[in-house]
């Protein structure tokens, strides 16, 4: 009995957000079309003191995404990201770099794709949260800067 309950719980968890792929035919038909070029606009906010100290911030700009079923590859502000599109319309993009042989900087976009009202590509949008953690040297030791911003993006 416990095994059946555990198996049922696992099925519910796995079914909550399946990656869109050819092996999941229903999902493949409704995979969100996040591929393309997007103009990202960040919600205004004051940068944390640690970020101000090292001159780190985030600026609006293009997010270029290529898509192969559920697999996503992207660039934003010179940073490479990769991630997944889900049948729920949600997507993830993550990336990291290791500047100056230090600890890695991490970057991520979490968001939701919203299809335009006309059913075509015009009017499509993305919205969600951008999160980056940067570590920089300073006179008093390493400084960790974490930037978290809400964003919206319109297809270009």
C-alpha positions in Angstrom: 0.0 0.0 0.0 2.8 2.5 0.9 4.5 1.7 -2.4 1.3 2.6 -4.4 0.9 5.9 -2.5 4.6 6.8 -3.1 4.3 5.9 -6.8 1.1 8.1 -7.0 2.8 11.0 -5.3 5.8 10.7 -7.7 3.5 10.7 -10.7 1.8 13.9 -9.4 5.1 15.7 -8.8 6.6 14.7 -12.2 3.4 15.7 -14.0 3.3 19.1 -12.5 5.6 20.7 -15.1 6.9 18.5 -17.9 9.6 19.6 -20.2 8.4 20.0 -23.7 10.0 17.3 -25.9 9.2 15.0 -28.8 8.9 12.1 -26.3 6.0 13.9 -24.6 3.7 14.3 -27.6 1.0 16.4 -25.8 3.6 18.7 -24.3 5.5 19.0 -27.6 2.3 20.4 -29.3 1.9 23.1 -26.7 5.6 24.0 -26.0 5.8 27.7 -25.5 7.6 29.6 -28.4 10.2 31.4 -26.3 12.8 31.3 -29.0 13.7 34.7 -30.6 15.0 38.1 -29.6 13.4 39.8 -26.6 13.8 43.3 -25.2 14.2 43.0 -21.5 13.1 45.8 -19.2 13.9 45.6 -15.5 11.6 47.0 -12.8 13.4 50.0 -11.2 14.9 49.3 -7.8 17.8 50.4 -5.7 20.8 48.2 -5.9 22.0 46.6 -2.6 24.9 48.4 -0.9 27.3 45.5 -1.7 26.5 45.9 -5.4 26.9 49.6 -5.3 30.3 49.1 -3.6 31.6 47.1 -6.5 29.8 49.0 -9.3 27.6 46.1 -10.2 24.1 46.6 -11.6 21.8 45.3 -14.3 20.6 47.1 -17.4 17.8 46.7 -19.9 18.8 44.9 -23.1 18.3 42.2 -25.6 17.8 38.5 -24.6 18.5 36.3 -27.5 17.0 32.8 -27.2 17.3 29.8 -29.5 15.0 26.9 -28.9 15.0 23.2 -29.8 11.8 21.7 -28.4 12.3 22.2 -24.7 16.1 23.0 -24.8 16.9 26.7 -24.6 20.2 28.5 -25.2 20.5 32.2 -24.7 22.7 35.3 -24.3 22.1 38.3 -22.2 24.7 41.1 -21.6 27.4 38.9 -23.0 26.5 36.0 -20.7 25.6 32.5 -22.1 22.6 30.8 -20.5 20.9 27.5 -21.0 17.6 26.1 -19.8 14.3 24.5 -20.4 10.8 25.4 -21.6 7.9 23.7 -19.8 4.4 22.8 -20.9 3.0 25.2 -18.3 4.4 28.2 -20.3 7.2 28.6 -17.8 10.9 28.5 -18.6 14.3 28.7 -16.9 17.6 30.0 -18.1 20.8 29.6 -16.0 24.4 30.6 -16.6 27.7 31.2 -14.9 31.2 32.6 -15.5 34.3 32.5 -13.4 36.0 35.9 -13.6 39.6 36.3 -12.5 39.9 32.6 -11.3 37.5 33.5 -8.5 34.2 32.1 -7.4 31.6 31.8 -10.2 29.1 34.5 -11.0 25.6 33.0 -11.5 22.8 34.4 -13.6 19.3 33.2 -14.0 16.0 34.1 -15.6 12.8 32.5 -14.3 9.7 33.4 -16.1 6.5 32.8 -17.9 5.7 33.1 -21.6 2.5 34.8 -22.5 1.2 34.5 -26.1 0.0 37.7 -27.8 -3.7 38.4 -28.2 -3.6 38.1 -32.0 -2.2 34.5 -31.8 0.9 35.5 -33.7 4.3 36.5 -32.5 3.4 40.2 -32.1 2.3 41.0 -28.6 4.1 37.9 -27.1 5.7 38.7 -23.7 7.9 37.2 -21.0 7.8 38.1 -17.4 9.5 36.9 -14.3 12.5 37.3 -12.0 16.2 37.8 -12.9 18.6 36.7 -10.2 22.4 37.1 -10.3 25.1 36.6 -7.7 28.5 38.2 -8.2 31.7 38.1 -6.1 34.3 40.8 -6.4 37.5 41.6 -4.6 37.7 44.6 -2.4 40.1 46.1 0.1 38.3 44.4 3.0 38.0 41.0 1.3 35.6 39.6 -1.2 32.2 41.3 -1.7 29.1 39.3 -2.7 26.5 41.2 -4.6 23.1 39.6 -5.2 20.8 41.4 -7.7 17.2 40.3 -7.9 14.9 42.1 -10.3 11.4 41.6 -11.8 11.4 42.0 -15.5 9.2 42.0 -18.5 10.3 41.4 -22.1 8.6 42.1 -25.4 9.5 40.2 -28.6 11.6 42.4 -31.0 
